[in-house]
């Protein structure tokens, strides 16, 4: 936008803005490098990734950082007990938090009240309804749910979603979050593997699980026999609105 390549930079910016006016469903951020590549290298990061203790938080943060890097988002990574946002971060910043539930909820509550609040917040803990009972005014916050009702997925093993939800409501008087569905699906998979293995020895169960590709009300199931990683299950992006988490249609841009 300035410097010796400004003539073409301004044309490029106008081309993007023209495309955006025709597309109608995108946001554009144009940053001026002043025709000097070192300028952007000194621009503070926009996305702050916070991880809690233990391997889960680190692995989720690793994934978030890798995806951000792939799409060109600058990041800074901090631990849950560090200062958030850290010194030197951009005035317009976003937060992704992957800690234990209590840490996520406490951090989100804190940053939403901050004078330097982030533009957008996504937290793993916001994928369950309990989040709305411990965080004041969670509307707008994004969450990552392992499961969300109404997915309409095909179920090859175990009870269909509507049957399970009806039985759960009769017992608990509420709609379950994904931990309840996850453990039920785990029981479905375990019993299926035991039948296929013809017993419960560790090696036989592992062989049965490694060969199994199926689906439950929790979603798809298939593991990598090399490391045991789940490679077929899909998470659900939700956003809080009117005090409730709602699935985000990822075929359309998420609301700001």
C-alpha positions as CSV (number, residue, x, y, z in Angstrom):
1,X,0.0,0.0,0.0
2,X,3.0,2.2,0.3
3,X,6.6,2.1,-0.8
4,X,7.9,1.4,-4.3
5,X,5.4,-1.3,-5.1
6,X,2.4,0.7,-3.8
7,X,0.9,1.2,-7.3
8,X,0.3,-2.5,-7.6
9,X,-0.4,-3.1,-4.0
10,X,-3.3,-0.7,-4.1
11,X,-4.6,-2.4,-7.2
12,X,-4.4,-5.8,-5.5
13,X,-6.3,-4.4,-2.5
14,X,-9.0,-3.0,-4.7
15,X,-9.2,-6.3,-6.5
16,X,-9.8,-8.1,-3.2
17,X,-12.4,-5.6,-2.1
18,X,-14.2,-5.9,-5.4
19,X,-14.3,-9.7,-5.1
20,X,-15.6,-9.4,-1.6
21,X,-18.4,-7.1,-2.7
22,X,-19.4,-9.8,-5.2
23,X,-18.9,-12.7,-2.9
24,X,-20.6,-11.2,0.0
25,X,-19.5,-13.7,2.7
26,X,-15.9,-13.0,3.5
27,X,-13.8,-10.7,5.6
28,X,-10.6,-9.1,4.2
29,X,-7.6,-7.9,6.3
30,X,-5.1,-6.0,4.3
31,X,-1.7,-5.2,5.9
32,X,0.8,-2.8,4.4
33,X,4.3,-4.2,4.2
34,X,5.6,-0.8,3.0
35,X,7.3,-2.8,0.1
36,X,9.7,-4.3,2.7
37,X,9.2,-7.9,3.7
38,X,10.8,-7.3,7.1
39,X,7.8,-5.1,8.1
40,X,5.3,-8.0,8.3
41,X,7.9,-10.1,10.2
42,X,7.7,-7.5,13.0
43,X,3.9,-7.3,13.1
44,X,2.6,-8.7,16.4
45,X,0.6,-11.9,16.2
46,X,-3.2,-11.9,16.2
47,X,-4.1,-15.4,17.6
48,X,-3.2,-16.3,21.2
49,X,-3.2,-20.1,21.8
50,X,-3.4,-21.0,25.5
51,X,-3.0,-24.6,26.6
52,X,-3.5,-26.3,30.0
53,X,-1.3,-28.9,31.7
54,X,-1.0,-32.4,30.3
55,X,-0.8,-34.0,26.9
56,X,-4.4,-33.2,25.8
57,X,-4.0,-29.4,26.0
58,X,-0.6,-29.5,24.3
59,X,-1.9,-31.8,21.5
60,X,-4.9,-29.6,20.8
61,X,-2.7,-26.5,20.9
62,X,-0.2,-28.2,18.5
63,X,-3.1,-28.8,16.1
64,X,-4.4,-25.3,16.3
65,X,-1.0,-23.8,15.8
66,X,-0.3,-26.0,12.7
67,X,-3.6,-25.1,11.1
68,X,-3.1,-21.4,11.8
69,X,0.4,-21.5,10.3
70,X,-1.0,-23.3,7.2
71,X,-3.6,-20.6,6.6
72,X,-1.2,-17.7,7.3
73,X,-2.4,-16.7,10.8
74,X,0.3,-15.4,13.1
75,X,0.3,-17.0,16.6
76,X,1.7,-16.7,20.0
77,X,1.4,-19.7,22.4
78,X,1.3,-19.4,26.2
79,X,0.5,-21.6,29.2
80,X,-2.7,-21.2,31.1
81,X,-0.9,-19.6,34.1
82,X,0.9,-17.0,31.9
83,X,-0.3,-13.5,31.3
84,X,-3.1,-13.5,28.7
85,X,-2.9,-11.6,26.4
86,X,0.9,-11.6,26.6
87,X,2.9,-8.4,26.2
88,X,3.4,-7.3,22.6
89,X,0.3,-8.9,21.1
90,X,-1.8,-6.9,18.5
91,X,-4.6,-4.7,19.8
92,X,-6.9,-6.8,17.6
93,X,-6.4,-10.3,18.8
94,X,-8.2,-13.6,19.0
95,X,-8.1,-16.4,21.7
96,X,-8.1,-20.1,21.4
97,X,-8.0,-22.0,24.7
98,X,-7.4,-25.7,25.3
99,X,-7.3,-26.4,29.0
100,X,-9.2,-28.3,31.6
101,X,-12.8,-27.1,31.9
102,X,-12.2,-24.9,35.0
103,X,-9.2,-23.2,33.5
104,X,-11.0,-22.6,30.2
105,X,-14.0,-21.1,31.9
106,X,-12.0,-18.9,34.2
107,X,-9.8,-17.6,31.4
108,X,-12.7,-16.8,29.1
109,X,-14.6,-15.1,31.9
110,X,-11.5,-13.0,32.6
111,X,-10.7,-12.0,29.1
112,X,-14.3,-11.1,28.2
113,X,-14.3,-8.6,31.1
114,X,-10.9,-7.2,30.1
115,X,-10.7,-3.7,28.5
116,X,-8.5,-5.4,25.9
117,X,-11.0,-8.2,25.2
118,X,-10.3,-10.4,22.1
119,X,-12.3,-10.1,18.9
120,X,-13.2,-13.7,19.0
121,X,-12.9,-16.5,21.6
122,X,-12.9,-20.3,21.1
123,X,-12.5,-22.7,24.0
124,X,-12.7,-26.4,24.2
125,X,-14.8,-26.1,27.4
126,X,-17.5,-24.1,25.5
127,X,-18.5,-27.3,23.8
128,X,-20.6,-28.4,26.8
129,X,-23.7,-26.7,28.3
130,X,-22.1,-26.4,31.7
131,X,-20.0,-23.6,30.2
132,X,-23.1,-21.4,30.1
133,X,-23.7,-21.9,33.8
134,X,-20.2,-20.8,34.9
135,X,-19.5,-18.1,32.4
136,X,-21.5,-14.9,32.4
137,X,-22.9,-13.9,29.0
138,X,-21.1,-16.6,26.9
139,X,-22.9,-15.5,23.7
140,X,-20.6,-15.3,20.7
141,X,-18.0,-17.7,22.2
142,X,-17.1,-20.6,20.0
143,X,-16.7,-24.1,21.4
144,X,-15.5,-27.5,20.2
145,X,-17.9,-30.4,20.9
146,X,-17.1,-34.0,20.3
147,X,-20.8,-34.5,19.6
148,X,-23.9,-32.4,19.3
149,X,-27.6,-33.6,19.1
150,X,-29.4,-33.5,15.8
151,X,-26.4,-34.5,13.7
152,X,-28.5,-37.0,11.7
153,X,-25.5,-39.4,11.4
154,X,-26.0,-43.0,10.3
155,X,-25.6,-45.4,13.2
156,X,-24.3,-48.8,12.3
157,X,-23.8,-50.1,15.9
158,X,-25.7,-49.4,19.1
159,X,-28.9,-47.3,19.7
160,X,-29.8,-44.5,17.3
161,X,-29.5,-41.0,18.7
162,X,-33.3,-40.3,19.3
163,X,-33.7,-43.6,21.2
164,X,-30.6,-42.8,23.4
165,X,-31.7,-39.2,24.0
166,X,-35.2,-40.3,25.0
167,X,-33.9,-42.9,27.5
168,X,-31.3,-40.5,28.9
169,X,-34.0,-37.7,29.4
170,X,-36.2,-40.2,31.2
171,X,-33.4,-41.1,33.6
172,X,-31.6,-37.7,34.0
173,X,-34.3,-35.2,33.0
174,X,-31.9,-33.3,30.7
175,X,-30.1,-33.4,27.4
176,X,-26.7,-35.0,27.6
177,X,-23.4,-33.3,26.7
178,X,-20.9,-35.3,24.7
179,X,-19.2,-37.0,27.6
180,X,-22.3,-39.1,28.2
181,X,-22.7,-40.0,24.6
182,X,-18.9,-40.7,24.3
183,X,-18.9,-43.2,27.1
184,X,-22.0,-44.9,25.7
185,X,-20.4,-45.2,22.3
186,X,-17.3,-46.5,24.0
187,X,-19.3,-49.3,25.6
188,X,-20.9,-50.1,22.2
189,X,-17.4,-50.4,20.6
190,X,-16.0,-52.4,23.5
191,X,-18.7,-55.0,23.4
192,X,-18.5,-55.3,19.6
193,X,-14.8,-55.9,19.8
194,X,-15.2,-58.5,22.5
195,X,-17.7,-60.4,20.3
196,X,-15.4,-60.2,17.3
197,X,-12.4,-61.3,19.4
198,X,-14.3,-64.1,21.0
199,X,-12.8,-63.1,24.4
200,X,-11.3,-60.3,26.3
201,X,-7.6,-60.8,26.0
202,X,-5.7,-57.6,25.3
203,X,-4.1,-58.7,22.0
204,X,-7.4,-60.1,20.6
205,X,-9.3,-57.0,21.5
206,X,-6.7,-54.8,20.0
207,X,-6.7,-56.8,16.7
208,X,-10.5,-56.5,16.6
209,X,-10.5,-52.8,17.3
210,X,-7.8,-52.2,14.7
211,X,-9.8,-53.9,12.0
212,X,-13.1,-52.2,12.9
213,X,-14.6,-49.4,10.8
214,X,-18.1,-48.4,11.8
215,X,-20.3,-45.7,13.3
216,X,-22.2,-45.1,16.5
217,X,-24.5,-42.3,17.7
218,X,-21.2,-40.5,18.6
219,X,-20.0,-40.6,15.0
220,X,-17.6,-42.5,12.9
221,X,-15.1,-44.9,14.3
222,X,-11.8,-46.1,12.9
223,X,-8.3,-46.1,14.5
224,X,-4.8,-46.1,13.1
225,X,-3.4,-49.5,14.0
226,X,0.1,-48.1,14.2
227,X,-0.6,-45.7,17.0
228,X,-4.2,-46.1,18.1
229,X,-5.3,-42.6,17.0
230,X,-8.9,-42.0,16.2
231,X,-9.0,-41.0,12.5
232,X,-12.6,-41.0,11.5
233,X,-14.4,-39.1,14.3
234,X,-15.4,-35.5,13.5
235,X,-15.8,-32.7,16.1
236,X,-18.6,-30.1,15.9
237,X,-18.0,-26.4,16.0
238,X,-20.6,-24.6,18.1
239,X,-21.2,-20.9,18.9
240,X,-23.2,-19.6,21.9
241,X,-26.3,-17.6,21.2
242,X,-29.2,-16.7,23.6
243,X,-27.5,-18.7,26.3
244,X,-27.3,-21.9,24.4
245,X,-24.6,-23.6,22.2
246,X,-25.6,-24.0,18.6
247,X,-23.8,-25.9,15.8
248,X,-22.2,-23.7,13.3
249,X,-22.9,-24.4,9.6
250,X,-19.3,-24.6,8.4
251,X,-20.4,-24.2,4.8
252,X,-21.1,-20.6,5.7
253,X,-18.7,-18.1,7.4
254,X,-19.1,-18.1,11.2
255,X,-20.6,-15.0,12.7
256,X,-18.2,-12.5,14.2
